[in-house]
Amino acid sequence: MLLLNYSQPLELSGIIESVDTFLRTNMSPGWATFVEGVIVCVAILALYCIIALALIYIERKITAFFQARLGPNRLGPYGVIQSIADMVKILIKEIIHINRSDKFLFYAAPFFVIVSSFLAFGVIPFGIDLQAIDFNIGVFFYTAASSIGIIGVLLAGWSSNNKYSMLGAMRSGAQFVSYELSAGFALMTIVVLSGTMQFSELVEGQRYCWNLFNGHISSIIAFIIFMISGHAETNRGPFDLPEAESELTAGYHTEYSGLTFGFFYLAEYLNMFIYCSIATTVFLGGWMPIQIPGLDALNEVMWYIPSYVWFFGKTGLLIFLSLWVRWSFPRLRIDHLLNLEWKYLLPINLVNLLVMVVIVLTDTSLAGLFPSLLATN
Amino acid sequence: MKDIKEVILDAVSNAVIEEKQKLTVTVEPKQLHSLLEALYNNPELPFDYLISLIGMDWGDKLGVIYLLSSTKDLSKEIVVITATADRENPLLYSVTDLYGTAHLNEREIYALYGIRFINNPDMRRFLLRDDWNGFPFRKDYDENPDLNPITVVSQEIEDEIPRIIENEKGELVEETVHVFEDDDYIINIGPQHPSTHGVMHFRTALEGEIVKKVDVISGYIHRGIEKLCENMTYPQILHFTDRLDYMSANINRHALCMCVEKAAEIEIPERAEYIRVIMDELQRISSHLLAWSSQCNDLGATTAFIYGIREREHVLDIFDKTCGGRLIVNQNVVGGVMFDIYPDFQKDVKAFIPYMRKSLIQYDKFFTHNAIALGRMVNVGILPIEDAISYGVTGPAGRASGLSCDVRLHKPYSLYNKVEFKEVIRTKGDSYARYQNRLDEIEQSLHIIEQLIDNIPEGPIVAKVKPVLKLPEGQYFQSVEAGKGEFGVFIESHGDKNPYRVKFRSPSMAAVSVMPLICKGEKLSDLIGISGSMDFVIPDIDR
């Protein structure tokens, strides 16, 4: 492979490979696969929690920066232990049982939300060889898995027997179903461009030219729409109507406490990370370092920076953007929100998809126009 | 121009007209409605603005005092008094058909004095629950706590509206109607809700996301301040005014001090006047800043909220250094001010003015022209000028509907006839006009402070006041322009060291009483946004 031409001292491939060899030399192939599965599972769970904790801390600090405040600064240097303390608090908090709620659905709802978030998290390529499973329909799987979450939200609102929750859940349903369309079409536009749904191939295809630039106008429109709808799907301001705290107190999760609330909270943060990382992978070249054909010295240096740093760097940038938006805008109203989707984003998206098809058929993408410079193969 | 006395005598020939602090007319209960109707329809000077409606217990009689004014010329005021000797079942005629603001006020009087109003469409008690025993503001009220025990049981809110209607034959019919229909989807906005700015309770019937009907319930923090005042001396009741609209604490107290000073004929030193006005204007800035911030917060812009609070902090620091109080400015006393300004006061204020101007530009860039914010405010919650007058909505909200109602301009008090400022008037009457009005008024306040800050005269800060202050017998009124609108003080003195009756006119109550009207047909989210733009505080309603 081309990658191996450059030295990559900080990549984790070596470790992963040696663990694999170790297991396979000492166990029967069936057991080895099973143990590997368990290790991957634990690693993903751990990563999920760590990213959530880090995100909560980062969000609070960045928010404080936007709002002329200090943010957490008491626990540990610069308040870094604050999220861990919060996590411990939420773990030991009492789960309050609500009278006259539908018990089974009430407690099942958070699991739908968190499981869907886990499933989507599982397919993200964090770096070279750092992907749990590389489906050939990765993009499709992501779209499908992340959609399950809405069932949890609707169930939570319905089973709480609370009118605020109910309104929040209904808003959420309308919002999610609408924006899921846009997000799906935006991704589909890129699938048309790159001709694959597999994340590893998507990343590989963006070696010299990110999809964001490769499909020029069409890609940029798709990117913007994907960012907007991703924002809306994760219920974050200015699209946070389902939980609109100044109207519905906490919307669909008003009645939840302790760990059940924690699940919603965790899922919300992780969903932000997930859609940013999908945007990174699909539009911004994923974990691929910046590469310019011909400039081998620069490429060599870029490869020294490990792929997962590239991935988290690009994702972090998008998360910062999303926070910036969140803390700058007031909240939309439900009819404005649906107008935006059905009257603007969706028609634009459909036309954009056609434009992309034309671009691909006439070979007028950047890579098609300058094959010597940008084409991957 | 026909003399107003002739108009009165034409309508009610046996009315008793007296020239007191204001022109006072006393009529029989039966003639009241026709008199007010005549005044309301007076072509040259229609008395279309009911400033306040004051319940009274004169021992032998229960009555109501109406303070009327005209939006054509706010300096013209008339006091109309009516009373009934029937203490068992006192009945008076309602004026809700003329003045929308009478509705909640009459319900309040029913709760506190037990006077029921014929033809008021909704004669539930306001501020108190319907099962309260006795009428607390009557002089013979039994204060025994056993009569109204504190209960920890959840109390249902009755859906039934009792009322007395006079039919065509002139008979009184008692009937009951319902607030909501059986299949209404009712959601409680409040009393514990992050966006009602206190313990306000809007029972809201929804049609999907659209507001069908709003039922206002208040009184969760009713403290009976006006009743408490009746047992205290004048200097003792000053601090109560701070606990009404706490955002305009200094302005409210200024009103009460002026009312007492005028009655007792106390001349206050000029230095004190300057300090009072500068502090009033600083207070107004802080009030408008908080209103702006919380309106933004209600629309979901948390960052804007913090920005407003950041600027307000500078004002509070000045208060803190002047008198030790931050929220509650403990500065005005009868006869002047309690503390002199500190040496760096002028420097601090002068540093604040350009800083605030810069911040106003920042607000403008950051929020005022934001597309989402415009979508949430423009053409939302439109309050037409007729309704603003009828419901007595004053202050920035009233002026956003095109009602020229600045007390500082029309009934100048203190130094306001010496300074130059513009009354900010917009005619659209939507949330956005109210929003812009507040920001523009901050600029006007800065302008007033600028004119005064360098000219504070030397001299004493407080006049000599007798240790035991007795006001001569009479009725005294004083209005000021508080942050949220016209704040009025009424004192009836019987020559004692305690007032016989104190009543505060609350601008927030007018703002709340118009909420059901302007929220109807809007989205639920807009109900919150509109209540933010009306800018009411609850302690001002639950006096």
Interface residues (C-beta under 8 A of the other chain):
Chain A: F66 Q67 A68 R69 K163 Y164 L167 R171 G237 P238 D240 L241 A244 E245 S246 E247 T249 W327 S328 F329 P330 R331 L332 R333 I334 D335 H336
Chain B: Y185 I187 N188 H193 P194 S195 E209 C296 N297 D298 L299 G300 A301 T302 T303 A304 I306 Y307 R310 F366 F367 N370 I372 A373 G375 R376 K523 L524 S525 D526 I528
